[in-house]
Amino acid sequence: MLDKSKAPECRSAGVPEVVPHSRPWITEADVRAVARVVRSGLLVQGAETAAFEEEVGRSLGLPPGVAVGSGTAALHLALLGIGVGPGDEVILPSYVCVAPLHAVEYVGAKARIADIDPLTFNIDPREVRRRITRRTKAIIVPHLFGLPAELDLLLAHGIPLIEDCAQALGATYRDRPVGSFGSLCTLSFYATKLLATGEGGMILGRDPRMLERLRDLRDYDERRRHRVRYNYKLTDFQAALGRSQLRRFPQMLARRKAIASRYARQLENVSVALPHADGHRAHAYHRFVVRTSGSAPALARRLEALGVRARPPIFRPIHRTLGMEGFPGASDACRHALSLPIYPTLRREEEAAVVRAMQIVFR
Ligand SMILES: Cc1ncc(COP(=O)(O)O)c(C=O)c1O
């Protein structure tokens, strides 16, 4: 059995024993940026956070965002900002991590689960239409794995859209950044994400009054009038880490895209379906997810034995968490989707090891 705790750096030079599935890219400049803030003694929601909010907003063509402690907190506040509460319904896809479901449950609304388009793994706009009722207050649209969802069709429903860009910072739809289409955009800066501050998140949008409301909700202290508020603040050292990474974000994205295009070329003759690509959406390649014809967990075990950590990217579809039947798209993705290592620090020899292992397992 391979030792999961062993860091690649601890092994002898060359290809590590196991190519990890994720690895954050932390540079000396990142460390200095964090250390500077920690030494300053100004630790929480100060100038660094304000600058981070401004810079992320600018990168999306939006006003400064509202930084919070996680992507889940961002979704929670986004729902509150739109005014979703008990008796309301929110549509979300089955094939996504459980965070959006939690956010809907936090506000006491009912989650209406929609199936995905099996080709893209994203929420299927026709499925959304079928679930719209007079109680539908919002649709949560994750751009899963970094591929933009079909925004034109989703916006046409005329219901407030929360673009969950936790996995899609830097992706574009018709040459415009995702996150700039919906009523609100949420981001996650969790350790494995495109921009990784450890934990962290942000909400962005265009409506200044909405942004003010969200700013008010994320911090409970020193308010004249009482209402339920949250402690969802981001620390300044997390913001400093985010800002430092944002400076090389185009390079990070370019590296992911270069790996994806080499994978696509080298896996052409391997019997898996490659990630969907078309002319009007640019993938951020947070994940490189292939569709296999076998059992993804079993195939992941075979790849691991060959030194490559691939994994089914979603632990359990939401419909199953809720004890529901059906949802053939999400069920199929759960059985067959496999996420391969892709990140800016993936070395060429690791990339070659992934391709070799794929060729052996899928020959
Ligand atoms: C699509 C999506 N939405 C929301 C979240 C929640 O983000 P966080 O882990 O920062 O709370 C995640 C995290 O994995 C995610 O992938």
The ligand as an SDF file (V2000), in Angstrom:
LIG
                    3D

 16 16  0  0  0  0  0  0  0  0999 V2000
  -18.7170   24.0660   -6.9990 C   0  0  0  0  0  0  0  0  0  0  0  0
  -18.3920   24.3590   -5.5630 C   0  0  0  0  0  0  0  0  0  0  0  0
  -19.1830   25.1960   -4.8760 N   0  0  0  0  0  0  0  0  0  0  0  0
  -18.9290   25.5040   -3.5960 C   0  0  0  0  0  0  0  0  0  0  0  0
  -17.8640   24.9710   -2.9280 C   0  0  0  0  0  0  0  0  0  0  0  0
  -17.6500   25.2970   -1.4860 C   0  0  0  0  0  0  0  0  0  0  0  0
  -16.4690   25.9950   -1.2610 O   0  0  0  0  0  0  0  0  0  0  0  0
  -15.7320   25.9500    0.1590 P   0  0  0  0  0  0  0  0  0  0  0  0
  -15.0970   24.5990    0.2940 O   0  0  0  0  0  0  0  0  0  0  0  0
  -14.7230   27.0540    0.0690 O   0  0  0  0  0  0  0  0  0  0  0  0
  -16.7560   26.2030    1.2000 O   0  0  0  0  0  0  0  0  0  0  0  0
  -17.0110   24.0950   -3.6020 C   0  0  0  0  0  0  0  0  0  0  0  0
  -15.8640   23.4920   -2.9040 C   0  0  0  0  0  0  0  0  0  0  0  0
  -15.4070   22.4350   -3.1340 O   0  0  0  0  0  0  0  0  0  0  0  0
  -17.2760   23.7760   -4.9540 C   0  0  0  0  0  0  0  0  0  0  0  0
  -16.5100   22.9390   -5.6460 O   0  0  0  0  0  0  0  0  0  0  0  0
  1  2  1  0
  2  3  1  0
  2 15  2  0
  3  4  2  0
  4  5  1  0
  5  6  1  0
  5 12  2  0
  6  7  1  0
  7  8  1  0
  8  9  2  0
  8 10  1  0
  8 11  1  0
 12 13  1  0
 12 15  1  0
 13 14  2  0
 15 16  1  0
M  END
$$$$
